[in-house]
Amino acid sequence: MKIVRFLDPLDLIRFGVLHDDGSITLLEGEVFGEHRDSKTKADVKKLLAPIAPVSIPCIGLNYRHHAAESNAPIPQHPVLFHKAVSALQHPGDPIDLPTKLASSQVDYECELAVVIGRTCKNVSKADALSYVLGYTCANDVSARDWQKDWGGSQWCRGKTFDTFCPLGPCIVTPDEIPNPNALQIKTIVNGEVLQDWNTSDMIFDVPTLIEFLSGSTTLLPGTVILTGTPHGVGMARKPPRWLQPGDSVTISIEGIGELTNPVRLEE
């Protein structure tokens, strides 16, 4: 099942089921509980990010080739940071390049996002995927100057500006993605493919990440885990490729779809 979240004509937030022909029907029940396809056509005013996260834990340096291009050693444990939930952005809405805390080094990062569907703590790797509601596309937008130079050695400032976490277009349930570590993943900027790899290159696979993140820590339903980015980021290119006003960024993941956002200066 492909689950979407949208505004109806009365500006009420609803959940729906996305079908292969692009049509959407209403979802009955609770997204974090029992739910089903109502088969009733939905009246969609605007597509939203498919979930409003309660928390966004993120993993850095989780692809072998990306660690190599960053001249970083392979980490012994997952590298954890967080984005604020206020960084969320919807499909089709703009990524804002910061002007108040200005950055000239805003980068793209295609990432597989894992949506936790039920409360979990101290789960085993073997059971980890049973706690997953589904998977979606994410763009871990990053202001590298704030991340590397001006953030006081912490990554959060450069990772958590408003609009720096586009998600979408849908959540695909695990029955349609039995192995999240076998998916082609891409970033396309203005029609040019800049990242094109496979989630099989993760250093710590999805079950391992859930086991690690839930260790002595409660993950609530609606937690969205960003699982890292493959090589090809703008920072590592020669010369670097930073996002510019007027760019269009698409994150594409096999079996999920495409998430596209334009880029503009912060108003």
Backbone as CSV, one residue per row, in Angstrom:
resi,resn,N_x,N_y,N_z,CA_x,CA_y,CA_z,C_x,C_y,C_z
1,MET,0.839,-1.193,0.000,0.000,0.000,0.000,0.876,1.245,0.000
2,LYS,0.442,2.250,-0.745,1.110,3.544,-0.767,0.187,4.565,-0.087
3,ILE,0.646,5.093,1.051,-0.163,5.996,1.871,0.277,7.432,1.637
4,VAL,-0.687,8.308,1.396,-0.398,9.732,1.247,-1.189,10.522,2.291
5,ARG,-0.729,11.747,2.530,-1.414,12.683,3.429,-1.703,13.943,2.621
6,PHE,-2.890,14.494,2.794,-3.273,15.605,1.926,-4.271,16.521,2.620
7,LEU,-4.433,17.704,2.038,-5.497,18.615,2.434,-6.686,18.405,1.517
8,ASP,-7.886,18.329,2.111,-9.097,18.275,1.291,-9.592,19.701,1.033
9,PRO,-10.657,19.889,0.278,-11.121,21.244,-0.043,-11.503,22.090,1.172
10,LEU,-11.744,21.463,2.326,-12.054,22.214,3.554,-10.796,22.445,4.390
11,ASP,-9.631,22.138,3.812,-8.336,22.269,4.493,-8.212,21.340,5.701
12,LEU,-8.931,20.230,5.657,-8.762,19.183,6.663,-7.680,18.223,6.192
13,ILE,-6.845,17.778,7.126,-5.785,16.836,6.795,-6.353,15.429,6.777
14,ARG,-6.172,14.738,5.676,-6.687,13.385,5.510,-5.560,12.468,5.033
15,PHE,-5.760,11.166,5.222,-4.859,10.161,4.666,-5.565,9.429,3.532
16,GLY,-4.780,9.031,2.542,-5.350,8.313,1.414,-4.427,7.219,0.921
17,VAL,-4.919,6.480,-0.058,-4.166,5.404,-0.697,-3.877,5.820,-2.131
18,LEU,-2.616,5.854,-2.484,-2.202,6.214,-3.839,-2.165,4.962,-4.705
19,HIS,-2.800,5.058,-5.873,-2.860,3.919,-6.784,-1.928,4.129,-7.973
20,ASP,-1.660,3.057,-8.693,-0.674,3.102,-9.777,-1.049,4.090,-10.867
21,ASP,-2.345,4.350,-11.055,-2.771,5.299,-12.085,-2.753,6.750,-11.601
22,GLY,-2.275,6.975,-10.364,-2.206,8.320,-9.819,-3.423,8.744,-9.033
23,SER,-4.475,7.945,-9.052,-5.687,8.291,-8.307,-5.469,8.020,-6.817
24,ILE,-6.270,8.697,-5.981,-6.170,8.566,-4.530,-7.542,8.263,-3.964
25,THR,-7.612,7.253,-3.101,-8.841,6.941,-2.385,-8.605,7.151,-0.896
26,LEU,-9.686,7.358,-0.155,-9.574,7.649,1.267,-9.127,6.421,2.050
27,LEU,-8.293,6.653,3.054,-7.863,5.595,3.962,-8.813,5.567,5.150
28,GLU,-9.346,4.403,5.455,-10.210,4.220,6.622,-9.387,3.708,7.789
29,GLY,-9.737,4.136,9.014,-9.072,3.647,10.207,-7.948,4.569,10.640
30,GLU,-7.008,4.029,11.398,-5.902,4.798,11.959,-4.602,4.435,11.242
31,VAL,-3.857,5.454,10.851,-2.626,5.178,10.116,-1.642,4.382,10.967
32,PHE,-1.657,4.578,12.302,-0.780,3.816,13.190,-1.500,2.628,13.843
33,GLY,-2.620,2.265,13.287,-3.369,1.112,13.777,-3.958,0.350,12.614
34,GLU,-5.160,-0.184,12.816,-5.843,-0.885,11.734,-6.334,0.119,10.698
35,HIS,-6.024,-0.130,9.441,-6.503,0.755,8.381,-6.688,-0.052,7.100
36,ARG,-7.470,0.532,6.201,-7.807,-0.150,4.962,-8.163,0.885,3.895
37,ASP,-8.176,0.440,2.681,-8.566,1.285,1.553,-10.088,1.336,1.492
38,SER,-10.663,2.541,1.611,-12.127,2.687,1.578,-12.694,2.524,0.175
39,LYS,-11.844,2.647,-0.841,-12.251,2.599,-2.260,-13.038,3.850,-2.656
40,THR,-13.158,4.817,-1.754,-13.884,6.051,-2.043,-12.905,7.093,-2.565
41,LYS,-13.211,7.683,-3.706,-12.306,8.650,-4.316,-12.093,9.838,-3.392
42,ALA,-10.846,10.251,-3.252,-10.496,11.393,-2.408,-10.477,12.667,-3.242
43,ASP,-10.886,13.764,-2.612,-10.828,15.085,-3.245,-9.601,15.792,-2.664
44,VAL,-8.542,15.854,-3.440,-7.250,16.318,-2.946,-7.010,17.758,-3.394
45,LYS,-6.861,18.642,-2.404,-6.496,20.036,-2.698,-4.989,20.200,-2.795
46,LYS,-4.254,19.562,-1.877,-2.797,19.688,-1.863,-2.189,18.459,-1.219
47,LEU,-1.168,17.928,-1.854,-0.431,16.806,-1.284,0.546,17.325,-0.233
48,LEU,0.557,16.663,0.925,1.440,17.027,2.028,2.543,15.981,2.185
49,ALA,3.557,16.302,2.986,4.484,15.258,3.408,3.665,14.121,4.004
50,PRO,4.017,12.860,3.735,3.124,11.749,4.079,2.981,11.491,5.571
51,ILE,3.799,12.136,6.391,3.690,12.003,7.839,4.169,13.306,8.462
52,ALA,3.601,13.664,9.614,4.125,14.767,10.419,4.989,14.134,11.500
53,PRO,6.299,14.162,11.362,7.165,13.406,12.282,7.062,13.917,13.719
54,VAL,7.174,12.988,14.665,7.305,13.377,16.070,8.778,13.544,16.433
55,SER,9.659,12.959,15.639,11.099,13.048,15.858,11.779,12.651,14.553
56,ILE,12.960,13.263,14.284,13.688,12.934,13.060,15.147,12.625,13.398
57,PRO,15.431,11.421,13.892,16.827,11.015,14.065,17.448,10.705,12.703
58,CYS,18.688,11.119,12.541,19.364,10.990,11.257,20.719,10.316,11.443
59,ILE,21.138,9.590,10.436,22.407,8.871,10.480,23.353,9.474,9.438
60,GLY,24.552,9.844,9.898,25.562,10.372,8.985,26.584,9.315,8.608
61,LEU,27.239,9.529,7.475,28.324,8.641,7.028,27.914,7.171,7.047
62,ASN,26.763,6.879,6.437,26.261,5.506,6.491,26.357,4.766,5.165
63,TYR,27.040,5.352,4.174,27.317,4.643,2.925,28.834,4.577,2.749
64,ARG,29.318,3.418,2.380,30.763,3.225,2.289,31.418,4.194,1.308
65,HIS,30.792,4.372,0.135,31.397,5.242,-0.867,31.305,6.709,-0.457
66,HIS,30.267,7.078,0.301,30.173,8.460,0.775,31.222,8.731,1.848
67,ALA,31.471,7.770,2.715,32.540,7.931,3.708,33.877,8.125,2.999
68,ALA,34.087,7.381,1.923,35.346,7.494,1.182,35.482,8.871,0.544
69,GLU,34.400,9.378,-0.086,34.507,10.691,-0.718,34.645,11.810,0.313
70,SER,34.232,11.549,1.559,34.363,12.524,2.637,35.691,12.394,3.378
71,ASN,36.528,11.446,2.932,37.815,11.183,3.592,37.621,10.895,5.076
72,ALA,36.567,10.149,5.383,36.233,9.818,6.766,36.375,8.309,6.972
73,PRO,36.848,7.882,8.124,36.931,6.444,8.406,35.546,5.835,8.545
74,ILE,35.432,4.544,8.285,34.174,3.833,8.484,33.841,3.865,9.981
75,PRO,32.665,4.396,10.358,32.345,4.485,11.788,32.098,3.106,12.403
76,GLN,32.458,2.997,13.686,32.227,1.742,14.410,30.783,1.635,14.889
77,HIS,30.139,2.761,15.118,28.739,2.818,15.520,28.042,3.848,14.635
78,PRO,26.729,3.732,14.462,26.026,4.741,13.673,26.245,6.152,14.215
79,VAL,26.464,7.098,13.293,26.685,8.504,13.643,25.320,9.195,13.683
80,LEU,24.910,9.623,14.885,23.551,10.128,15.090,23.533,11.642,15.240
81,PHE,22.584,12.279,14.536,22.219,13.663,14.792,20.715,13.776,14.593
82,HIS,20.149,14.929,14.877,18.701,15.116,14.740,18.380,16.358,13.914
83,LYS,17.315,16.261,13.160,16.682,17.432,12.568,15.472,17.809,13.419
84,ALA,15.169,19.097,13.485,13.939,19.539,14.142,12.740,19.167,13.278
85,VAL,11.621,18.860,13.920,10.417,18.536,13.146,9.953,19.733,12.328
86,SER,10.352,20.934,12.742,9.981,22.153,11.999,10.723,22.269,10.671
87,ALA,11.706,21.391,10.418,12.405,21.393,9.138,11.606,20.717,8.030
88,LEU,10.483,20.088,8.376,9.669,19.353,7.404,9.251,20.242,6.229
89,GLN,9.296,19.668,5.031,8.749,20.339,3.859,7.957,19.350,3.015
90,HIS,6.929,19.869,2.338,6.012,19.037,1.550,6.525,18.860,0.116
91,PRO,6.091,17.821,-0.569,6.418,17.680,-1.986,5.969,18.913,-2.766
92,GLY,6.811,19.393,-3.644,6.467,20.519,-4.500,6.678,21.875,-3.891
93,ASP,6.876,21.956,-2.571,7.102,23.236,-1.915,8.593,23.537,-1.860
94,PRO,8.973,24.819,-1.736,10.371,25.192,-1.944,11.295,24.870,-0.782
95,ILE,12.522,24.559,-1.135,13.645,24.551,-0.200,14.164,25.980,-0.130
96,ASP,14.195,26.553,1.071,14.642,27.933,1.253,16.118,27.974,1.600
97,LEU,16.891,28.692,0.812,18.292,28.920,1.136,18.351,30.013,2.206
98,PRO,18.943,29.746,3.364,18.876,30.700,4.478,19.515,32.047,4.136
99,THR,18.851,33.125,4.550,19.403,34.470,4.371,19.633,35.178,5.707
100,LYS,18.823,34.891,6.720,19.041,35.485,8.037,20.331,34.946,8.649
101,LEU,20.457,33.631,8.747,21.728,32.972,9.041,22.227,32.426,7.707
102,ALA,22.833,33.307,6.928,23.055,33.032,5.514,24.023,31.870,5.302
103,SER,23.738,31.107,4.244,24.610,30.019,3.824,24.784,30.089,2.316
104,SER,26.014,29.906,1.870,26.301,29.828,0.434,26.686,28.411,0.025
105,GLN,26.494,27.452,0.943,26.926,26.074,0.686,25.816,25.089,1.045
106,VAL,24.647,25.275,0.456,23.514,24.382,0.729,23.578,23.198,-0.234
107,ASP,23.503,22.010,0.339,23.746,20.764,-0.384,22.491,19.887,-0.361
108,TYR,22.408,18.962,-1.298,21.353,17.959,-1.399,21.869,16.641,-0.839
109,GLU,20.962,15.808,-0.334,21.312,14.436,0.069,20.082,13.553,-0.081
110,CYS,20.076,12.672,-1.062,18.975,11.714,-1.172,19.099,10.680,-0.059
111,GLU,17.972,10.374,0.584,17.998,9.411,1.684,16.712,8.590,1.720
112,LEU,16.854,7.337,2.088,15.701,6.495,2.408,15.251,6.837,3.825
113,ALA,13.981,7.174,3.984,13.424,7.474,5.301,12.563,6.297,5.762
114,VAL,12.729,5.928,7.029,11.996,4.821,7.638,11.004,5.413,8.636
115,VAL,9.728,5.091,8.486,8.691,5.598,9.378,8.321,4.505,10.384
116,ILE,8.532,4.799,11.658,8.190,3.842,12.717,6.676,3.859,12.944
117,GLY,6.079,2.669,13.013,4.628,2.564,13.086,4.069,2.242,14.453
118,ARG,4.897,1.741,15.363,4.433,1.447,16.713,5.582,1.606,17.691
119,THR,5.241,1.871,18.929,6.250,2.161,19.944,7.235,1.005,20.068
120,CYS,8.516,1.342,20.079,9.519,0.286,20.227,10.659,0.770,21.100
121,LYS,11.220,-0.153,21.859,12.381,0.096,22.701,13.143,-1.218,22.855
122,ASN,14.451,-1.140,22.735,15.318,-2.314,22.887,14.898,-3.472,21.976
123,VAL,14.541,-3.134,20.740,14.147,-4.191,19.811,15.386,-4.867,19.239
124,SER,15.236,-6.112,18.850,16.333,-6.843,18.233,16.357,-6.560,16.737
125,LYS,17.518,-6.778,16.156,17.643,-6.636,14.703,16.671,-7.570,13.991
126,ALA,16.486,-8.758,14.540,15.608,-9.744,13.902,14.162,-9.279,13.864
127,ASP,13.728,-8.514,14.868,12.336,-8.065,14.949,12.131,-6.639,14.453
128,ALA,13.212,-5.954,14.108,13.143,-4.509,13.889,12.153,-4.104,12.802
129,LEU,12.119,-4.818,11.690,11.271,-4.385,10.576,9.788,-4.533,10.883
130,SER,9.433,-5.298,11.907,8.016,-5.435,12.269,7.476,-4.157,12.903
131,TYR,8.350,-3.220,13.251,7.934,-1.949,13.842,7.818,-0.839,12.800
132,VAL,8.044,-1.171,11.543,8.071,-0.168,10.480,6.701,-0.023,9.840
133,LEU,6.202,1.216,9.798,4.977,1.502,9.043,5.264,1.479,7.554
134,GLY,6.403,2.044,7.176,6.749,2.062,5.763,7.941,2.955,5.499
135,TYR,8.159,3.224,4.204,9.346,3.932,3.742,8.943,5.068,2.814
136,THR,9.735,6.150,2.843,9.486,7.261,1.946,10.815,7.878,1.530
137,CYS,10.753,8.843,0.608,11.933,9.572,0.155,12.170,10.774,1.063
138,ALA,13.435,11.076,1.302,13.808,12.256,2.071,14.969,12.959,1.389
139,ASN,15.035,14.260,1.606,16.184,15.065,1.185,16.770,15.690,2.446
140,ASP,17.935,15.207,2.860,18.606,15.751,4.041,19.389,16.994,3.615
141,VAL,18.656,18.083,3.370,19.282,19.326,2.924,20.238,19.814,4.014
142,SER,21.426,20.270,3.598,22.492,20.559,4.560,23.234,21.828,4.164
143,ALA,23.322,22.780,5.093,24.157,23.965,4.904,25.554,23.613,5.403
144,ARG,26.467,23.319,4.484,27.758,22.754,4.868,28.615,23.745,5.659
145,ASP,28.497,25.048,5.358,29.296,26.011,6.111,28.880,26.028,7.582
146,TRP,27.555,25.972,7.838,27.085,25.898,9.222,27.366,24.534,9.833
147,GLN,27.300,23.487,9.034,27.560,22.144,9.544,29.029,21.967,9.948
148,LYS,29.942,22.444,9.095,31.356,22.131,9.276,32.139,23.217,10.003
149,ASP,31.785,24.488,9.780,32.640,25.583,10.236,32.057,26.413,11.373
150,TRP,30.751,26.612,11.365,30.157,27.596,12.272,29.204,26.978,13.284
151,GLY,29.119,25.666,13.347,28.136,25.001,14.195,28.666,24.535,15.537
152,GLY,29.863,24.989,15.914,30.407,24.600,17.210,30.675,23.113,17.336
153,SER,31.038,22.474,16.231,31.365,21.047,16.115,30.124,20.153,16.089
154,GLN,28.932,20.751,16.160,27.680,19.989,16.055,27.085,20.165,14.656
155,TRP,26.427,19.138,14.139,25.863,19.203,12.795,24.471,19.832,12.751
156,CYS,23.790,19.893,13.889,22.357,20.202,13.871,22.049,21.563,13.249
157,ARG,22.868,22.595,13.554,22.569,23.922,13.016,22.510,23.900,11.488
158,GLY,23.444,23.232,10.868,23.480,23.207,9.412,22.475,22.274,8.777
159,LYS,21.819,21.434,9.588,20.918,20.413,9.057,19.445,20.722,9.299
160,THR,19.140,21.738,10.099,17.771,21.824,10.613,17.099,23.163,10.374
161,PHE,17.586,23.937,9.377,16.858,25.141,8.984,15.480,24.755,8.448
162,ASP,14.550,25.700,8.492,13.225,25.469,7.923,13.352,24.980,6.478
163,THR,12.506,24.039,6.108,12.383,23.430,4.772,13.497,22.438,4.463
164,PHE,14.397,22.147,5.418,15.552,21.304,5.141,15.259,19.809,5.275
165,CYS,13.965,19.426,5.389,13.636,18.001,5.421,12.404,17.705,4.560
166,PRO,12.517,17.845,3.243,11.418,17.401,2.381,11.203,15.893,2.515
167,LEU,9.928,15.492,2.589,9.558,14.075,2.648,8.444,13.810,1.637
168,GLY,8.432,12.606,1.072,7.317,12.235,0.210,7.759,11.378,-0.980
169,PRO,6.871,11.146,-1.925,5.496,11.638,-1.931,4.519,10.767,-1.143
170,CYS,4.964,9.549,-0.780,4.068,8.591,-0.122,4.881,7.720,0.822
171,ILE,4.176,7.040,1.713,4.779,5.986,2.533,4.414,4.646,1.905
172,VAL,5.412,3.850,1.585,5.176,2.534,0.992,5.346,1.486,2.081
173,THR,4.323,0.677,2.274,4.314,-0.280,3.375,5.267,-1.450,3.096
174,PRO,5.730,-2.123,4.165,6.777,-3.143,4.005,6.394,-4.320,3.120
175,ASP,5.107,-4.600,2.944,4.736,-5.706,2.063,5.167,-5.440,0.625
176,GLU,5.341,-4.156,0.263,5.781,-3.807,-1.082,7.290,-3.599,-1.149
177,ILE,7.943,-3.468,0.013,9.403,-3.317,0.067,9.923,-4.284,1.124
178,PRO,10.030,-5.542,0.796,10.476,-6.524,1.799,11.927,-6.333,2.224
179,ASN,12.757,-5.758,1.344,14.162,-5.519,1.684,14.505,-4.056,1.401
180,PRO,14.534,-3.198,2.427,14.853,-1.786,2.196,16.296,-1.548,1.814
181,ASN,17.133,-2.560,1.934,18.540,-2.418,1.570,18.852,-3.051,0.220
182,ALA,17.913,-2.864,-0.709,18.122,-3.328,-2.088,17.398,-2.395,-3.058
183,LEU,17.519,-1.075,-2.820,16.759,-0.094,-3.585,17.689,0.885,-4.301
184,GLN,17.416,1.147,-5.563,18.145,2.185,-6.279,17.709,3.552,-5.742
185,ILE,18.660,4.464,-5.535,18.382,5.766,-4.949,19.151,6.832,-5.720
186,LYS,18.475,7.958,-6.033,19.075,8.980,-6.897,18.740,10.384,-6.404
187,THR,19.633,11.333,-6.749,19.315,12.758,-6.709,19.487,13.311,-8.108
188,ILE,18.495,14.074,-8.555,18.515,14.687,-9.879,18.294,16.186,-9.689
189,VAL,19.244,17.001,-10.158,19.131,18.459,-10.056,19.064,19.034,-11.469
190,ASN,17.970,19.699,-11.755,17.763,20.309,-13.077,17.958,19.290,-14.201
191,GLY,17.498,18.066,-13.959,17.578,17.022,-14.966,18.879,16.255,-14.990
192,GLU,19.876,16.679,-14.208,21.173,16.009,-14.171,21.236,15.068,-12.977
193,VAL,21.577,13.811,-13.218,21.700,12.820,-12.146,23.028,13.042,-11.426
194,LEU,22.959,13.399,-10.138,24.158,13.693,-9.352,24.476,12.615,-8.325
195,GLN,23.475,11.885,-7.887,23.687,10.709,-7.035,22.902,9.558,-7.649
196,ASP,23.515,8.398,-7.734,22.856,7.228,-8.331,23.539,5.991,-7.768
197,TRP,22.913,5.381,-6.758,23.563,4.267,-6.087,22.506,3.311,-5.566
198,ASN,22.826,2.520,-4.565,21.906,1.519,-4.051,22.002,1.471,-2.534
199,THR,20.866,1.273,-1.867,20.858,1.223,-0.403,21.600,0.017,0.146
200,SER,22.008,-0.901,-0.701,22.831,-2.032,-0.267,24.211,-1.585,0.204
201,ASP,24.599,-0.346,-0.115,25.914,0.172,0.273,25.916,0.733,1.694
202,MET,24.771,0.676,2.402,24.755,1.161,3.786,25.736,0.379,4.651
203,ILE,26.445,1.106,5.502,27.333,0.464,6.473,26.509,-0.251,7.538
204,PHE,25.472,0.414,8.031,24.535,-0.157,9.000,23.176,-0.237,8.312
205,ASP,22.670,-1.455,8.108,21.408,-1.601,7.383,20.234,-1.167,8.258
206,VAL,19.055,-1.137,7.664,17.880,-0.596,8.361,17.583,-1.345,9.658
207,PRO,17.543,-2.677,9.694,17.306,-3.360,10.973,18.338,-2.999,12.044
208,THR,19.587,-2.881,11.649,20.633,-2.518,12.600,20.405,-1.119,13.154
209,LEU,19.989,-0.197,12.288,19.726,1.176,12.747,18.577,1.221,13.748
210,ILE,17.518,0.467,13.489,16.382,0.464,14.419,16.792,-0.153,15.748
211,GLU,17.558,-1.234,15.707,18.056,-1.832,16.941,18.897,-0.822,17.717
212,PHE,19.776,-0.121,17.037,20.650,0.860,17.685,19.854,2.045,18.248
213,LEU,18.984,2.612,17.447,18.253,3.817,17.870,17.258,3.516,18.985
214,SER,16.745,2.300,19.044,15.787,1.939,20.094,16.485,1.443,21.359
215,GLY,17.798,1.343,21.330,18.524,0.868,22.502,18.416,1.838,23.668
216,SER,17.806,1.388,24.759,17.582,2.224,25.948,16.833,3.507,25.615
217,THR,16.120,3.520,24.494,15.465,4.728,23.976,14.142,4.338,23.340
218,THR,13.078,5.036,23.700,11.764,4.765,23.112,11.610,5.510,21.801
219,LEU,11.289,4.782,20.744,10.927,5.372,19.459,9.409,5.354,19.351
220,LEU,8.812,6.530,19.230,7.358,6.643,19.174,6.850,6.483,17.749
221,PRO,5.590,6.073,17.598,4.997,6.067,16.261,5.096,7.459,15.639
222,GLY,5.506,7.507,14.387,5.712,8.793,13.724,7.150,9.248,13.746
223,THR,8.027,8.492,14.406,9.461,8.756,14.288,9.894,8.469,12.860
224,VAL,10.637,9.399,12.265,11.131,9.237,10.895,12.651,9.185,10.945
225,ILE,13.204,8.054,10.553,14.652,7.844,10.582,15.216,8.103,9.190
226,LEU,16.152,9.057,9.095,16.888,9.275,7.854,18.161,8.434,7.905
227,THR,18.380,7.625,6.883,19.330,6.527,6.967,20.675,6.797,6.308
228,GLY,20.928,8.039,5.887,22.213,8.367,5.283,22.118,8.531,3.781
229,THR,23.168,9.081,3.198,23.170,9.390,1.767,24.344,8.718,1.072
230,PRO,24.176,8.328,-0.185,25.301,7.777,-0.942,26.243,8.876,-1.440
231,HIS,27.293,8.453,-2.116,28.280,9.405,-2.635,27.661,10.233,-3.767
232,GLY,28.346,11.333,-4.064,27.884,12.225,-5.123,27.323,13.537,-4.618
233,VAL,27.474,13.809,-3.313,26.957,15.058,-2.756,27.717,16.235,-3.360
234,GLY,27.078,17.415,-3.312,27.676,18.605,-3.908,28.985,18.998,-3.269
235,MET,29.108,18.795,-1.965,30.305,19.171,-1.223,31.549,18.456,-1.748
236,ALA,31.389,17.228,-2.219,32.534,16.420,-2.626,32.914,16.611,-4.094
237,ARG,32.115,17.364,-4.829,32.395,17.551,-6.250,33.486,18.603,-6.452
238,LYS,34.139,18.535,-7.599,35.197,19.481,-7.931,34.865,20.145,-9.263
239,PRO,34.429,21.422,-9.242,34.205,22.250,-8.048,32.935,21.816,-7.325
240,PRO,32.746,22.258,-6.060,31.519,21.902,-5.333,30.268,22.355,-6.082
241,ARG,29.195,21.588,-5.909,27.916,21.909,-6.574,26.909,22.267,-5.498
242,TRP,26.733,23.558,-5.221,25.779,24.008,-4.213,24.445,24.324,-4.859
243,LEU,23.364,24.178,-4.102,22.041,24.513,-4.610,21.918,26.021,-4.798
244,GLN,21.220,26.395,-5.885,21.056,27.806,-6.240,19.577,28.122,-6.441
245,PRO,19.170,29.388,-6.230,17.780,29.763,-6.523,17.419,29.393,-7.964
246,GLY,16.260,28.804,-8.127,15.813,28.374,-9.446,16.080,26.915,-9.750
247,ASP,16.912,26.261,-8.929,17.139,24.827,-9.114,15.873,24.028,-8.801
248,SER,15.805,22.828,-9.355,14.769,21.858,-9.020,15.459,20.561,-8.637
249,VAL,15.134,20.058,-7.432,15.796,18.876,-6.889,14.789,17.730,-6.790
250,THR,15.134,16.589,-7.345,14.284,15.399,-7.274,15.040,14.273,-6.594
251,ILE,14.409,13.700,-5.570,14.900,12.478,-4.932,14.054,11.329,-5.461
252,SER,14.704,10.308,-5.975,14.015,9.158,-6.570,14.493,7.889,-5.892
253,ILE,13.546,7.076,-5.407,13.889,5.791,-4.805,13.011,4.706,-5.420
254,GLU,13.654,3.654,-5.837,12.976,2.514,-6.447,11.847,2.008,-5.551
255,GLY,10.675,1.832,-6.146,9.536,1.293,-5.423,8.756,2.318,-4.625
256,ILE,9.291,3.549,-4.506,8.603,4.588,-3.731,8.111,5.705,-4.639
257,GLY,8.987,6.251,-5.465,8.585,7.320,-6.365,9.565,8.465,-6.319
258,GLU,9.073,9.653,-6.680,9.917,10.832,-6.786,9.395,11.963,-5.911
259,LEU,10.324,12.642,-5.252,10.055,13.801,-4.406,10.775,14.983,-5.035
260,THR,10.021,15.988,-5.486,10.617,17.123,-6.183,10.315,18.418,-5.442
261,ASN,11.347,19.257,-5.293,11.205,20.553,-4.645,12.009,21.606,-5.405
262,PRO,11.420,22.780,-5.643,12.204,23.891,-6.198,13.055,24.519,-5.098
263,VAL,13.999,25.341,-5.507,14.904,26.023,-4.579,14.756,27.526,-4.755
264,ARG,14.723,28.256,-3.636,14.612,29.705,-3.678,15.361,30.297,-2.480
265,LEU,15.553,31.608,-2.483,16.076,32.298,-1.325,14.986,32.435,-0.277
266,GLU,15.374,32.319,0.987,14.440,32.548,2.085,13.821,33.938,1.964
267,GLU,12.508,34.008,2.078,11.830,35.305,1.976,11.987,36.086,3.263
